[in-house]
Amino acid sequence: MRACVQRVSRAQVAVSGEITGQIERGLVVLLGVATDDTVEDALLLCDKIVNLRVFDDADGKMNLALPDVAGGLLVVSQFTLLGDCRKGRRPSYVAAAPPELAERLYEAFVAAAQKTVARVETGRFRQEMQVELVNDGPVTLLLDSRKTF
């Protein structure tokens, strides 16, 4: 499971012009599910992201996690994170999970986040979405459940 995590001052996701998720200060997680991912990957990655110390403390050091700052979490499914661009000019998505598995693990990630984060917003799975965000810092991190733990 792969995630692109961005610290934001605000963000929103829309489908066909309708805003489906919106947060102020917090994290945007673009989440891609691989064919061999499991619920355990979703739970471990969620815990890692929610507890990343990427928010400034009183001394200006990145020492606080999402719950410490009462931040929001915007989770957007993004199978293209599994794109393999090593050959040719068209990415290969053979490593991306089939939609049924990907949706189940995406939902497991969201459900786990809802247990510890007060505000969890989402896009809509398998829909064309428009994501707008203001990256704060900028802070952008790439995590992979196969490399992170």
Phi and psi in radians as a Rosetta constraint file:
Dihedral C 1 N 2 CA 2 C 2 CIRCULARHARMONIC -2.076 0.35
Dihedral N 2 CA 2 C 2 N 3 CIRCULARHARMONIC 2.557 0.35
Dihedral C 2 N 3 CA 3 C 3 CIRCULARHARMONIC -2.444 0.35
Dihedral N 3 CA 3 C 3 N 4 CIRCULARHARMONIC 2.403 0.35
Dihedral C 3 N 4 CA 4 C 4 CIRCULARHARMONIC -1.857 0.35
Dihedral N 4 CA 4 C 4 N 5 CIRCULARHARMONIC 2.031 0.35
Dihedral C 4 N 5 CA 5 C 5 CIRCULARHARMONIC -1.957 0.35
Dihedral N 5 CA 5 C 5 N 6 CIRCULARHARMONIC 2.241 0.35
Dihedral C 5 N 6 CA 6 C 6 CIRCULARHARMONIC -2.213 0.35
Dihedral N 6 CA 6 C 6 N 7 CIRCULARHARMONIC 2.277 0.35
Dihedral C 6 N 7 CA 7 C 7 CIRCULARHARMONIC -1.369 0.35
Dihedral N 7 CA 7 C 7 N 8 CIRCULARHARMONIC 2.276 0.35
Dihedral C 7 N 8 CA 8 C 8 CIRCULARHARMONIC -2.284 0.35
Dihedral N 8 CA 8 C 8 N 9 CIRCULARHARMONIC 2.717 0.35
Dihedral C 8 N 9 CA 9 C 9 CIRCULARHARMONIC -1.598 0.35
Dihedral N 9 CA 9 C 9 N 10 CIRCULARHARMONIC -0.389 0.35
Dihedral C 9 N 10 CA 10 C 10 CIRCULARHARMONIC -2.930 0.35
Dihedral N 10 CA 10 C 10 N 11 CIRCULARHARMONIC 2.709 0.35
Dihedral C 10 N 11 CA 11 C 11 CIRCULARHARMONIC -2.841 0.35
Dihedral N 11 CA 11 C 11 N 12 CIRCULARHARMONIC 2.726 0.35
Dihedral C 11 N 12 CA 12 C 12 CIRCULARHARMONIC -2.680 0.35
Dihedral N 12 CA 12 C 12 N 13 CIRCULARHARMONIC 2.758 0.35
Dihedral C 12 N 13 CA 13 C 13 CIRCULARHARMONIC -2.273 0.35
Dihedral N 13 CA 13 C 13 N 14 CIRCULARHARMONIC 2.438 0.35
Dihedral C 13 N 14 CA 14 C 14 CIRCULARHARMONIC -2.287 0.35
Dihedral N 14 CA 14 C 14 N 15 CIRCULARHARMONIC 2.614 0.35
Dihedral C 14 N 15 CA 15 C 15 CIRCULARHARMONIC -2.191 0.35
Dihedral N 15 CA 15 C 15 N 16 CIRCULARHARMONIC 2.118 0.35
Dihedral C 15 N 16 CA 16 C 16 CIRCULARHARMONIC 0.895 0.35
Dihedral N 16 CA 16 C 16 N 17 CIRCULARHARMONIC 0.720 0.35
Dihedral C 16 N 17 CA 17 C 17 CIRCULARHARMONIC 1.448 0.35
Dihedral N 17 CA 17 C 17 N 18 CIRCULARHARMONIC -0.139 0.35
Dihedral C 17 N 18 CA 18 C 18 CIRCULARHARMONIC -1.690 0.35
Dihedral N 18 CA 18 C 18 N 19 CIRCULARHARMONIC 2.174 0.35
Dihedral C 18 N 19 CA 19 C 19 CIRCULARHARMONIC -1.251 0.35
Dihedral N 19 CA 19 C 19 N 20 CIRCULARHARMONIC 2.121 0.35
Dihedral C 19 N 20 CA 20 C 20 CIRCULARHARMONIC -1.809 0.35
Dihedral N 20 CA 20 C 20 N 21 CIRCULARHARMONIC -0.296 0.35
Dihedral C 20 N 21 CA 21 C 21 CIRCULARHARMONIC -2.752 0.35
Dihedral N 21 CA 21 C 21 N 22 CIRCULARHARMONIC 2.485 0.35
Dihedral C 21 N 22 CA 22 C 22 CIRCULARHARMONIC -2.713 0.35
Dihedral N 22 CA 22 C 22 N 23 CIRCULARHARMONIC 2.346 0.35
Dihedral C 22 N 23 CA 23 C 23 CIRCULARHARMONIC -2.369 0.35
Dihedral N 23 CA 23 C 23 N 24 CIRCULARHARMONIC 2.824 0.35
Dihedral C 23 N 24 CA 24 C 24 CIRCULARHARMONIC -1.694 0.35
Dihedral N 24 CA 24 C 24 N 25 CIRCULARHARMONIC -2.349 0.35
Dihedral C 24 N 25 CA 25 C 25 CIRCULARHARMONIC -0.915 0.35
Dihedral N 25 CA 25 C 25 N 26 CIRCULARHARMONIC 2.319 0.35
Dihedral C 25 N 26 CA 26 C 26 CIRCULARHARMONIC 2.853 0.35
Dihedral N 26 CA 26 C 26 N 27 CIRCULARHARMONIC -2.572 0.35
Dihedral C 26 N 27 CA 27 C 27 CIRCULARHARMONIC -2.238 0.35
Dihedral N 27 CA 27 C 27 N 28 CIRCULARHARMONIC 2.434 0.35
Dihedral C 27 N 28 CA 28 C 28 CIRCULARHARMONIC -1.798 0.35
Dihedral N 28 CA 28 C 28 N 29 CIRCULARHARMONIC 2.280 0.35
Dihedral C 28 N 29 CA 29 C 29 CIRCULARHARMONIC -2.072 0.35
Dihedral N 29 CA 29 C 29 N 30 CIRCULARHARMONIC 1.994 0.35
Dihedral C 29 N 30 CA 30 C 30 CIRCULARHARMONIC -1.591 0.35
Dihedral N 30 CA 30 C 30 N 31 CIRCULARHARMONIC 2.111 0.35
Dihedral C 30 N 31 CA 31 C 31 CIRCULARHARMONIC -2.099 0.35
Dihedral N 31 CA 31 C 31 N 32 CIRCULARHARMONIC 2.154 0.35
Dihedral C 31 N 32 CA 32 C 32 CIRCULARHARMONIC -2.026 0.35
Dihedral N 32 CA 32 C 32 N 33 CIRCULARHARMONIC 2.378 0.35
Dihedral C 32 N 33 CA 33 C 33 CIRCULARHARMONIC -1.913 0.35
Dihedral N 33 CA 33 C 33 N 34 CIRCULARHARMONIC 2.298 0.35
Dihedral C 33 N 34 CA 34 C 34 CIRCULARHARMONIC -1.652 0.35
Dihedral N 34 CA 34 C 34 N 35 CIRCULARHARMONIC 2.837 0.35
Dihedral C 34 N 35 CA 35 C 35 CIRCULARHARMONIC -1.041 0.35
Dihedral N 35 CA 35 C 35 N 36 CIRCULARHARMONIC -0.540 0.35
Dihedral C 35 N 36 CA 36 C 36 CIRCULARHARMONIC -1.775 0.35
Dihedral N 36 CA 36 C 36 N 37 CIRCULARHARMONIC 0.240 0.35
Dihedral C 36 N 37 CA 37 C 37 CIRCULARHARMONIC -1.306 0.35
Dihedral N 37 CA 37 C 37 N 38 CIRCULARHARMONIC 2.723 0.35
Dihedral C 37 N 38 CA 38 C 38 CIRCULARHARMONIC -2.293 0.35
Dihedral N 38 CA 38 C 38 N 39 CIRCULARHARMONIC 3.033 0.35
Dihedral C 38 N 39 CA 39 C 39 CIRCULARHARMONIC -1.033 0.35
Dihedral N 39 CA 39 C 39 N 40 CIRCULARHARMONIC -0.634 0.35
Dihedral C 39 N 40 CA 40 C 40 CIRCULARHARMONIC -1.036 0.35
Dihedral N 40 CA 40 C 40 N 41 CIRCULARHARMONIC -0.713 0.35
Dihedral C 40 N 41 CA 41 C 41 CIRCULARHARMONIC -1.041 0.35
Dihedral N 41 CA 41 C 41 N 42 CIRCULARHARMONIC -0.777 0.35
Dihedral C 41 N 42 CA 42 C 42 CIRCULARHARMONIC -1.084 0.35
Dihedral N 42 CA 42 C 42 N 43 CIRCULARHARMONIC -0.780 0.35
Dihedral C 42 N 43 CA 43 C 43 CIRCULARHARMONIC -1.195 0.35
Dihedral N 43 CA 43 C 43 N 44 CIRCULARHARMONIC -0.750 0.35
Dihedral C 43 N 44 CA 44 C 44 CIRCULARHARMONIC -1.140 0.35
Dihedral N 44 CA 44 C 44 N 45 CIRCULARHARMONIC -0.763 0.35
Dihedral C 44 N 45 CA 45 C 45 CIRCULARHARMONIC -1.160 0.35
Dihedral N 45 CA 45 C 45 N 46 CIRCULARHARMONIC -0.702 0.35
Dihedral C 45 N 46 CA 46 C 46 CIRCULARHARMONIC -1.055 0.35
Dihedral N 46 CA 46 C 46 N 47 CIRCULARHARMONIC -0.848 0.35
Dihedral C 46 N 47 CA 47 C 47 CIRCULARHARMONIC -1.034 0.35
Dihedral N 47 CA 47 C 47 N 48 CIRCULARHARMONIC -0.732 0.35
Dihedral C 47 N 48 CA 48 C 48 CIRCULARHARMONIC -1.083 0.35
Dihedral N 48 CA 48 C 48 N 49 CIRCULARHARMONIC -0.815 0.35
Dihedral C 48 N 49 CA 49 C 49 CIRCULARHARMONIC -1.179 0.35
Dihedral N 49 CA 49 C 49 N 50 CIRCULARHARMONIC -0.840 0.35
Dihedral C 49 N 50 CA 50 C 50 CIRCULARHARMONIC -1.034 0.35
Dihedral N 50 CA 50 C 50 N 51 CIRCULARHARMONIC -0.563 0.35
Dihedral C 50 N 51 CA 51 C 51 CIRCULARHARMONIC -1.772 0.35
Dihedral N 51 CA 51 C 51 N 52 CIRCULARHARMONIC 0.164 0.35
Dihedral C 51 N 52 CA 52 C 52 CIRCULARHARMONIC -1.110 0.35
Dihedral N 52 CA 52 C 52 N 53 CIRCULARHARMONIC 2.285 0.35
Dihedral C 52 N 53 CA 53 C 53 CIRCULARHARMONIC -1.573 0.35
Dihedral N 53 CA 53 C 53 N 54 CIRCULARHARMONIC 1.487 0.35
Dihedral C 53 N 54 CA 54 C 54 CIRCULARHARMONIC -2.130 0.35
Dihedral N 54 CA 54 C 54 N 55 CIRCULARHARMONIC 0.130 0.35
Dihedral C 54 N 55 CA 55 C 55 CIRCULARHARMONIC -1.900 0.35
Dihedral N 55 CA 55 C 55 N 56 CIRCULARHARMONIC 2.503 0.35
Dihedral C 55 N 56 CA 56 C 56 CIRCULARHARMONIC -1.237 0.35
Dihedral N 56 CA 56 C 56 N 57 CIRCULARHARMONIC 2.440 0.35
Dihedral C 56 N 57 CA 57 C 57 CIRCULARHARMONIC -1.550 0.35
Dihedral N 57 CA 57 C 57 N 58 CIRCULARHARMONIC -2.980 0.35
Dihedral C 57 N 58 CA 58 C 58 CIRCULARHARMONIC -1.104 0.35
Dihedral N 58 CA 58 C 58 N 59 CIRCULARHARMONIC -0.392 0.35
Dihedral C 58 N 59 CA 59 C 59 CIRCULARHARMONIC -1.637 0.35
Dihedral N 59 CA 59 C 59 N 60 CIRCULARHARMONIC 0.084 0.35
Dihedral C 59 N 60 CA 60 C 60 CIRCULARHARMONIC 1.416 0.35
Dihedral N 60 CA 60 C 60 N 61 CIRCULARHARMONIC 0.241 0.35
Dihedral C 60 N 61 CA 61 C 61 CIRCULARHARMONIC -1.735 0.35
Dihedral N 61 CA 61 C 61 N 62 CIRCULARHARMONIC 2.466 0.35
Dihedral C 61 N 62 CA 62 C 62 CIRCULARHARMONIC -1.238 0.35
Dihedral N 62 CA 62 C 62 N 63 CIRCULARHARMONIC 1.683 0.35
Dihedral C 62 N 63 CA 63 C 63 CIRCULARHARMONIC -2.369 0.35
Dihedral N 63 CA 63 C 63 N 64 CIRCULARHARMONIC -0.054 0.35
Dihedral C 63 N 64 CA 64 C 64 CIRCULARHARMONIC -2.029 0.35
Dihedral N 64 CA 64 C 64 N 65 CIRCULARHARMONIC 2.560 0.35
Dihedral C 64 N 65 CA 65 C 65 CIRCULARHARMONIC -1.758 0.35
Dihedral N 65 CA 65 C 65 N 66 CIRCULARHARMONIC 3.016 0.35
Dihedral C 65 N 66 CA 66 C 66 CIRCULARHARMONIC -0.903 0.35
Dihedral N 66 CA 66 C 66 N 67 CIRCULARHARMONIC -0.859 0.35
Dihedral C 66 N 67 CA 67 C 67 CIRCULARHARMONIC -1.101 0.35
Dihedral N 67 CA 67 C 67 N 68 CIRCULARHARMONIC -0.533 0.35
Dihedral C 67 N 68 CA 68 C 68 CIRCULARHARMONIC -1.140 0.35
Dihedral N 68 CA 68 C 68 N 69 CIRCULARHARMONIC -0.502 0.35
Dihedral C 68 N 69 CA 69 C 69 CIRCULARHARMONIC -1.885 0.35
Dihedral N 69 CA 69 C 69 N 70 CIRCULARHARMONIC 0.145 0.35
Dihedral C 69 N 70 CA 70 C 70 CIRCULARHARMONIC 0.895 0.35
Dihedral N 70 CA 70 C 70 N 71 CIRCULARHARMONIC 0.743 0.35
Dihedral C 70 N 71 CA 71 C 71 CIRCULARHARMONIC -1.466 0.35
Dihedral N 71 CA 71 C 71 N 72 CIRCULARHARMONIC 2.846 0.35
Dihedral C 71 N 72 CA 72 C 72 CIRCULARHARMONIC -1.656 0.35
Dihedral N 72 CA 72 C 72 N 73 CIRCULARHARMONIC 2.871 0.35
Dihedral C 72 N 73 CA 73 C 73 CIRCULARHARMONIC -2.270 0.35
Dihedral N 73 CA 73 C 73 N 74 CIRCULARHARMONIC 2.176 0.35
Dihedral C 73 N 74 CA 74 C 74 CIRCULARHARMONIC -1.973 0.35
Dihedral N 74 CA 74 C 74 N 75 CIRCULARHARMONIC 2.000 0.35
Dihedral C 74 N 75 CA 75 C 75 CIRCULARHARMONIC -1.904 0.35
Dihedral N 75 CA 75 C 75 N 76 CIRCULARHARMONIC 2.193 0.35
Dihedral C 75 N 76 CA 76 C 76 CIRCULARHARMONIC -2.231 0.35
Dihedral N 76 CA 76 C 76 N 77 CIRCULARHARMONIC 2.191 0.35
Dihedral C 76 N 77 CA 77 C 77 CIRCULARHARMONIC -1.201 0.35
Dihedral N 77 CA 77 C 77 N 78 CIRCULARHARMONIC 2.445 0.35
Dihedral C 77 N 78 CA 78 C 78 CIRCULARHARMONIC -2.652 0.35
Dihedral N 78 CA 78 C 78 N 79 CIRCULARHARMONIC 1.481 0.35
Dihedral C 78 N 79 CA 79 C 79 CIRCULARHARMONIC -1.101 0.35
Dihedral N 79 CA 79 C 79 N 80 CIRCULARHARMONIC -0.389 0.35
Dihedral C 79 N 80 CA 80 C 80 CIRCULARHARMONIC -1.171 0.35
Dihedral N 80 CA 80 C 80 N 81 CIRCULARHARMONIC -0.226 0.35
Dihedral C 80 N 81 CA 81 C 81 CIRCULARHARMONIC -1.123 0.35
Dihedral N 81 CA 81 C 81 N 82 CIRCULARHARMONIC -0.320 0.35
Dihedral C 81 N 82 CA 82 C 82 CIRCULARHARMONIC -1.642 0.35
Dihedral N 82 CA 82 C 82 N 83 CIRCULARHARMONIC 0.112 0.35
Dihedral C 82 N 83 CA 83 C 83 CIRCULARHARMONIC -1.138 0.35
Dihedral N 83 CA 83 C 83 N 84 CIRCULARHARMONIC 2.358 0.35
Dihedral C 83 N 84 CA 84 C 84 CIRCULARHARMONIC -1.865 0.35
Dihedral N 84 CA 84 C 84 N 85 CIRCULARHARMONIC 2.002 0.35
Dihedral C 84 N 85 CA 85 C 85 CIRCULARHARMONIC -1.872 0.35
Dihedral N 85 CA 85 C 85 N 86 CIRCULARHARMONIC 0.312 0.35
Dihedral C 85 N 86 CA 86 C 86 CIRCULARHARMONIC -1.244 0.35
Dihedral N 86 CA 86 C 86 N 87 CIRCULARHARMONIC -0.516 0.35
Dihedral C 86 N 87 CA 87 C 87 CIRCULARHARMONIC -2.077 0.35
Dihedral N 87 CA 87 C 87 N 88 CIRCULARHARMONIC 2.383 0.35
Dihedral C 87 N 88 CA 88 C 88 CIRCULARHARMONIC 1.161 0.35
Dihedral N 88 CA 88 C 88 N 89 CIRCULARHARMONIC -2.813 0.35
Dihedral C 88 N 89 CA 89 C 89 CIRCULARHARMONIC -2.014 0.35
Dihedral N 89 CA 89 C 89 N 90 CIRCULARHARMONIC -0.100 0.35
Dihedral C 89 N 90 CA 90 C 90 CIRCULARHARMONIC -1.883 0.35
Dihedral N 90 CA 90 C 90 N 91 CIRCULARHARMONIC 2.155 0.35
Dihedral C 90 N 91 CA 91 C 91 CIRCULARHARMONIC -1.064 0.35
Dihedral N 91 CA 91 C 91 N 92 CIRCULARHARMONIC 2.532 0.35
Dihedral C 91 N 92 CA 92 C 92 CIRCULARHARMONIC -1.735 0.35
Dihedral N 92 CA 92 C 92 N 93 CIRCULARHARMONIC 2.353 0.35
Dihedral C 92 N 93 CA 93 C 93 CIRCULARHARMONIC -1.961 0.35
Dihedral N 93 CA 93 C 93 N 94 CIRCULARHARMONIC 0.450 0.35
Dihedral C 93 N 94 CA 94 C 94 CIRCULARHARMONIC -1.138 0.35
Dihedral N 94 CA 94 C 94 N 95 CIRCULARHARMONIC -0.395 0.35
Dihedral C 94 N 95 CA 95 C 95 CIRCULARHARMONIC -1.416 0.35
Dihedral N 95 CA 95 C 95 N 96 CIRCULARHARMONIC -0.242 0.35
Dihedral C 95 N 96 CA 96 C 96 CIRCULARHARMONIC -1.301 0.35
Dihedral N 96 CA 96 C 96 N 97 CIRCULARHARMONIC 2.430 0.35
Dihedral C 96 N 97 CA 97 C 97 CIRCULARHARMONIC -1.147 0.35
Dihedral N 97 CA 97 C 97 N 98 CIRCULARHARMONIC 2.625 0.35
Dihedral C 97 N 98 CA 98 C 98 CIRCULARHARMONIC -1.086 0.35
Dihedral N 98 CA 98 C 98 N 99 CIRCULARHARMONIC 2.663 0.35
Dihedral C 98 N 99 CA 99 C 99 CIRCULARHARMONIC -0.903 0.35
Dihedral N 99 CA 99 C 99 N 100 CIRCULARHARMONIC -0.687 0.35
Dihedral C 99 N 100 CA 100 C 100 CIRCULARHARMONIC -1.110 0.35
Dihedral N 100 CA 100 C 100 N 101 CIRCULARHARMONIC -0.805 0.35
Dihedral C 100 N 101 CA 101 C 101 CIRCULARHARMONIC -1.181 0.35
Dihedral N 101 CA 101 C 101 N 102 CIRCULARHARMONIC -0.793 0.35
Dihedral C 101 N 102 CA 102 C 102 CIRCULARHARMONIC -1.032 0.35
Dihedral N 102 CA 102 C 102 N 103 CIRCULARHARMONIC -0.757 0.35
Dihedral C 102 N 103 CA 103 C 103 CIRCULARHARMONIC -1.147 0.35
Dihedral N 103 CA 103 C 103 N 104 CIRCULARHARMONIC -0.711 0.35
Dihedral C 103 N 104 CA 104 C 104 CIRCULARHARMONIC -1.088 0.35
Dihedral N 104 CA 104 C 104 N 105 CIRCULARHARMONIC -0.743 0.35
Dihedral C 104 N 105 CA 105 C 105 CIRCULARHARMONIC -1.324 0.35
Dihedral N 105 CA 105 C 105 N 106 CIRCULARHARMONIC -0.596 0.35
Dihedral C 105 N 106 CA 106 C 106 CIRCULARHARMONIC -1.047 0.35
Dihedral N 106 CA 106 C 106 N 107 CIRCULARHARMONIC -0.808 0.35
Dihedral C 106 N 107 CA 107 C 107 CIRCULARHARMONIC -1.130 0.35
Dihedral N 107 CA 107 C 107 N 108 CIRCULARHARMONIC -0.627 0.35
Dihedral C 107 N 108 CA 108 C 108 CIRCULARHARMONIC -1.123 0.35
Dihedral N 108 CA 108 C 108 N 109 CIRCULARHARMONIC -0.716 0.35
Dihedral C 108 N 109 CA 109 C 109 CIRCULARHARMONIC -1.065 0.35
Dihedral N 109 CA 109 C 109 N 110 CIRCULARHARMONIC -0.851 0.35
Dihedral C 109 N 110 CA 110 C 110 CIRCULARHARMONIC -1.081 0.35
Dihedral N 110 CA 110 C 110 N 111 CIRCULARHARMONIC -0.780 0.35
Dihedral C 110 N 111 CA 111 C 111 CIRCULARHARMONIC -1.079 0.35
Dihedral N 111 CA 111 C 111 N 112 CIRCULARHARMONIC -0.715 0.35
Dihedral C 111 N 112 CA 112 C 112 CIRCULARHARMONIC -1.124 0.35
Dihedral N 112 CA 112 C 112 N 113 CIRCULARHARMONIC -0.726 0.35
Dihedral C 112 N 113 CA 113 C 113 CIRCULARHARMONIC -1.100 0.35
Dihedral N 113 CA 113 C 113 N 114 CIRCULARHARMONIC -0.677 0.35
Dihedral C 113 N 114 CA 114 C 114 CIRCULARHARMONIC -1.114 0.35
Dihedral N 114 CA 114 C 114 N 115 CIRCULARHARMONIC -0.323 0.35
Dihedral C 114 N 115 CA 115 C 115 CIRCULARHARMONIC -1.337 0.35
Dihedral N 115 CA 115 C 115 N 116 CIRCULARHARMONIC -0.378 0.35
Dihedral C 115 N 116 CA 116 C 116 CIRCULARHARMONIC -2.181 0.35
Dihedral N 116 CA 116 C 116 N 117 CIRCULARHARMONIC -0.253 0.35
Dihedral C 116 N 117 CA 117 C 117 CIRCULARHARMONIC -1.970 0.35
Dihedral N 117 CA 117 C 117 N 118 CIRCULARHARMONIC 2.252 0.35
Dihedral C 117 N 118 CA 118 C 118 CIRCULARHARMONIC -1.125 0.35
Dihedral N 118 CA 118 C 118 N 119 CIRCULARHARMONIC -0.666 0.35
Dihedral C 118 N 119 CA 119 C 119 CIRCULARHARMONIC -2.169 0.35
Dihedral N 119 CA 119 C 119 N 120 CIRCULARHARMONIC 1.933 0.35
Dihedral C 119 N 120 CA 120 C 120 CIRCULARHARMONIC -2.113 0.35
Dihedral N 120 CA 120 C 120 N 121 CIRCULARHARMONIC 2.127 0.35
Dihedral C 120 N 121 CA 121 C 121 CIRCULARHARMONIC -2.057 0.35
Dihedral N 121 CA 121 C 121 N 122 CIRCULARHARMONIC 2.761 0.35
Dihedral C 121 N 122 CA 122 C 122 CIRCULARHARMONIC -2.466 0.35
Dihedral N 122 CA 122 C 122 N 123 CIRCULARHARMONIC 2.918 0.35
Dihedral C 122 N 123 CA 123 C 123 CIRCULARHARMONIC -1.540 0.35
Dihedral N 123 CA 123 C 123 N 124 CIRCULARHARMONIC -2.675 0.35
Dihedral C 123 N 124 CA 124 C 124 CIRCULARHARMONIC -2.162 0.35
Dihedral N 124 CA 124 C 124 N 125 CIRCULARHARMONIC 2.205 0.35
Dihedral C 124 N 125 CA 125 C 125 CIRCULARHARMONIC -1.066 0.35
Dihedral N 125 CA 125 C 125 N 126 CIRCULARHARMONIC 2.418 0.35
Dihedral C 125 N 126 CA 126 C 126 CIRCULARHARMONIC 1.074 0.35
Dihedral N 126 CA 126 C 126 N 127 CIRCULARHARMONIC 0.496 0.35
Dihedral C 126 N 127 CA 127 C 127 CIRCULARHARMONIC -2.076 0.35
Dihedral N 127 CA 127 C 127 N 128 CIRCULARHARMONIC 2.656 0.35
Dihedral C 127 N 128 CA 128 C 128 CIRCULARHARMONIC -1.252 0.35
Dihedral N 128 CA 128 C 128 N 129 CIRCULARHARMONIC 2.202 0.35
Dihedral C 128 N 129 CA 129 C 129 CIRCULARHARMONIC -2.218 0.35
Dihedral N 129 CA 129 C 129 N 130 CIRCULARHARMONIC 2.666 0.35
Dihedral C 129 N 130 CA 130 C 130 CIRCULARHARMONIC -2.004 0.35
Dihedral N 130 CA 130 C 130 N 131 CIRCULARHARMONIC 2.080 0.35
Dihedral C 130 N 131 CA 131 C 131 CIRCULARHARMONIC -1.886 0.35
Dihedral N 131 CA 131 C 131 N 132 CIRCULARHARMONIC 2.225 0.35
Dihedral C 131 N 132 CA 132 C 132 CIRCULARHARMONIC -2.091 0.35
Dihedral N 132 CA 132 C 132 N 133 CIRCULARHARMONIC 2.370 0.35
Dihedral C 132 N 133 CA 133 C 133 CIRCULARHARMONIC -2.676 0.35
Dihedral N 133 CA 133 C 133 N 134 CIRCULARHARMONIC 2.748 0.35
Dihedral C 133 N 134 CA 134 C 134 CIRCULARHARMONIC -1.998 0.35
Dihedral N 134 CA 134 C 134 N 135 CIRCULARHARMONIC 1.834 0.35
Dihedral C 134 N 135 CA 135 C 135 CIRCULARHARMONIC -1.237 0.35
Dihedral N 135 CA 135 C 135 N 136 CIRCULARHARMONIC 2.192 0.35
Dihedral C 135 N 136 CA 136 C 136 CIRCULARHARMONIC -1.698 0.35
Dihedral N 136 CA 136 C 136 N 137 CIRCULARHARMONIC 1.952 0.35
Dihedral C 136 N 137 CA 137 C 137 CIRCULARHARMONIC 2.357 0.35
Dihedral N 137 CA 137 C 137 N 138 CIRCULARHARMONIC -1.209 0.35
Dihedral C 137 N 138 CA 138 C 138 CIRCULARHARMONIC -1.305 0.35
Dihedral N 138 CA 138 C 138 N 139 CIRCULARHARMONIC 2.525 0.35
Dihedral C 138 N 139 CA 139 C 139 CIRCULARHARMONIC -2.174 0.35
Dihedral N 139 CA 139 C 139 N 140 CIRCULARHARMONIC 2.031 0.35
Dihedral C 139 N 140 CA 140 C 140 CIRCULARHARMONIC -2.403 0.35
Dihedral N 140 CA 140 C 140 N 141 CIRCULARHARMONIC 2.231 0.35
Dihedral C 140 N 141 CA 141 C 141 CIRCULARHARMONIC -2.227 0.35
Dihedral N 141 CA 141 C 141 N 142 CIRCULARHARMONIC 2.516 0.35
Dihedral C 141 N 142 CA 142 C 142 CIRCULARHARMONIC -1.916 0.35
Dihedral N 142 CA 142 C 142 N 143 CIRCULARHARMONIC 2.227 0.35
Dihedral C 142 N 143 CA 143 C 143 CIRCULARHARMONIC -2.197 0.35
Dihedral N 143 CA 143 C 143 N 144 CIRCULARHARMONIC 2.554 0.35
Dihedral C 143 N 144 CA 144 C 144 CIRCULARHARMONIC -2.398 0.35
Dihedral N 144 CA 144 C 144 N 145 CIRCULARHARMONIC 2.195 0.35
Dihedral C 144 N 145 CA 145 C 145 CIRCULARHARMONIC -1.073 0.35
Dihedral N 145 CA 145 C 145 N 146 CIRCULARHARMONIC -0.382 0.35
Dihedral C 145 N 146 CA 146 C 146 CIRCULARHARMONIC -1.434 0.35
Dihedral N 146 CA 146 C 146 N 147 CIRCULARHARMONIC -0.293 0.35
Dihedral C 146 N 147 CA 147 C 147 CIRCULARHARMONIC -2.047 0.35
Dihedral N 147 CA 147 C 147 N 148 CIRCULARHARMONIC -0.282 0.35
Dihedral C 147 N 148 CA 148 C 148 CIRCULARHARMONIC -1.473 0.35
Dihedral N 148 CA 148 C 148 N 149 CIRCULARHARMONIC -0.498 0.35
